Amino acid sequence: MFRKWVSVESPYVLQDQELRSYVFMKAIDKAGNKRIVSLPPKYPLKWYEMYENWIIIIIIAVFAIYLIFKFQLKLKMKNEK
């Protein structure tokens, strides 16, 4: 997720030309003073474009289907007695 810092000179061409990710900048002057700035994405991903969200949805759906089948099996066994 987080990458190592890259030493660059101005101007620097961003790899993410679609401006969909955060940009972190760290500046160090000759005296050793540091400053870190983060810029939010100009065009962030929609909720349905992030694979993490789909993984969560699929896990919840599988768990819900499991619970439904378990409940139906329990009712079926109860009705057979």
C-alpha positions as CSV (number, residue, x, y, z in Angstrom):
1,M,0.0,0.0,0.0
2,F,2.6,2.5,1.1
3,R,5.7,2.8,-1.1
4,K,9.2,4.0,-0.2
5,W,10.0,7.6,-0.8
6,V,11.5,8.5,-4.2
7,S,14.1,11.2,-4.6
8,V,13.0,13.5,-7.4
9,E,13.6,17.0,-8.7
10,S,11.1,19.5,-9.9
11,P,9.1,19.1,-12.1
12,Y,8.1,15.5,-11.4
13,V,5.5,13.7,-13.5
14,L,3.1,11.7,-11.4
15,Q,2.6,8.0,-12.2
16,D,-1.2,8.4,-11.5
17,Q,-2.2,10.7,-14.3
18,E,-5.9,10.1,-13.6
19,L,-5.5,11.7,-10.2
20,R,-7.3,8.9,-8.4
21,S,-4.8,8.3,-5.5
22,Y,-3.4,10.3,-2.7
23,V,-0.1,12.1,-3.3
24,F,2.4,12.3,-0.4
25,M,5.3,14.8,-0.6
26,K,8.2,15.1,1.8
27,A,10.6,18.0,1.5
28,I,13.9,18.3,3.3
29,D,15.9,21.5,3.2
30,K,19.7,21.7,3.6
31,A,19.3,22.4,7.3
32,G,17.5,19.0,7.7
33,N,14.1,20.4,8.3
34,K,11.3,18.1,7.1
35,R,7.8,18.7,5.9
36,I,5.3,16.1,4.8
37,V,2.2,17.1,2.9
38,S,-0.6,14.9,1.5
39,L,-3.0,15.8,-1.3
40,P,-6.3,14.0,-1.6
41,P,-7.3,12.5,-5.0
42,K,-9.0,14.9,-7.4
43,Y,-11.1,12.2,-8.9
44,P,-11.4,9.5,-6.2
45,L,-12.6,6.0,-7.0
46,K,-16.3,5.3,-6.6
47,W,-17.3,2.8,-3.9
48,Y,-18.0,0.1,-6.6
49,E,-14.6,0.6,-8.2
50,M,-12.7,-0.6,-5.1
51,Y,-12.1,-4.3,-5.0
52,E,-12.0,-4.3,-1.2
53,N,-15.7,-3.3,-1.1
54,W,-16.6,-6.2,-3.4
55,I,-14.7,-8.7,-1.2
56,I,-16.7,-7.5,1.8
57,I,-20.0,-7.7,-0.1
58,I,-19.2,-11.3,-1.3
59,I,-18.2,-12.4,2.2
60,I,-21.5,-11.0,3.7
61,A,-23.5,-12.6,0.9
62,V,-21.9,-16.0,1.4
63,F,-22.5,-15.8,5.1
64,A,-26.1,-14.8,4.6
65,I,-26.7,-17.7,2.2
66,Y,-25.1,-20.0,4.7
67,L,-27.4,-18.8,7.5
68,I,-30.5,-19.1,5.2
69,F,-29.7,-22.7,4.3
70,K,-28.9,-23.6,7.9
71,F,-32.2,-22.1,9.1
72,Q,-34.1,-23.9,6.3
73,L,-32.4,-27.2,7.2
74,K,-33.3,-26.7,10.8
75,L,-36.9,-26.1,9.9
76,K,-37.0,-29.1,7.7
77,M,-35.6,-31.4,10.4
78,K,-38.1,-29.9,12.9
79,N,-41.0,-30.6,10.6
80,E,-40.0,-34.2,10.0
81,K,-40.2,-35.1,13.7
